[in-house]
Amino acid sequence: MRRINIAIDGFSSCGKSTLARQLAQHLGYTYIDSGAMYRAVALYAMEHGLVKDGVLDRDGLLERLGGLDIRFKHDPLTDRSATMLNGRDVEHRIRSMDVSDHVTLVSPVPEVRAKLVQLQQRMGREKGVVMDGRDIGTVVFPDAEVKLFMTARPEVRALRRYQELRAKGAPVTLAEVEDNIRRRDLDDTTRKADPLTQAADAIGIDNSDLTALEQFNLALGHVVKVLGEPAEA
């Protein structure tokens, strides 16, 4: 069976990563979490003193950008991919709230986006990739055979994220998570460099009232339909 690339875009905390992992595991594809890559850049900036009082030292980050390496390493114990920042496993660290609060400092920087897009496109050259993010179907893989655009009501997304963080023991409040999501949405949709927008040929899925299984079956149905179609000459 031919292999394709699947691009999943959408708003923060609307289940993109969950769906992407499910599809990748079911199809035997490689899952690439583009959001984790931006989180890794944010963590790198934080750890190297490039953020002070909520302000990014942009020139300092750009000077170090060439030495930034982000990859994914499969963990056979969890059957998931861990995010590696310059050879170090930062998967757990980049999911913390403080890193989430700094992502919006690095994600709008055109040079950062250009570098990560280059890395992402390299990963997808051989096909058989499922990638989720904000600009996958519009910028990274504009020719992806399947494009999905995920959304959910803001209050639903905030509650899901809050419950996820609390389950991990993070000392956050629902109000803090709601504020973070509002800021992420504003940044994602208004930034000058590759803003979040639904590709013209993307299939929209509002999962506000869907279970993870219902969402997976709906998305898989679209993928199976495309896989059953002959490839274009």
PyMOL commands that set and color helices and strands:
alter all, ss='L'
color gray80, all
select helices_A, chain A and resi 16-27+34-47+58-67+93-95+97-106+110-123+136-140+154-167+174-190+212-227
alter helices_A, ss='H'
color red, helices_A
select strands_A, chain A and resi 5-10+30-33+51-52+55-56+70-75+80-85+88-89+129-133+146-151+203-206
alter strands_A, ss='S'
color yellow, strands_A
deselect
rebuild
show_as cartoon
